[in-house]
Amino acid sequence: MKQWNKNTSRMFLFLLIFMNLVVLIGQLWPKGAPPFARIVNVVFLILALVYFSLALLKLKE
């Protein structure tokens, strides 16, 4: 498996944080959520699962 460099990993984390903020705003203020909030929520959960899985695999190395 190809190793990610620090910049790629940092960009991926920023993306996850941004998506997390969109999901959080949708939960705290449902009327202010954008129309694509449901898609963002699902994509965030999938990407978080991928990130955590890769982090666990990296720990085993």
Secondary structure, DSSP 8 states (H G I E B T S, - for coil): -----HHHHHHHHHHHHHHHHHHHHHHH-GGGS-TTHHHHHHHHHHHHHHHHHHHHHHHH-
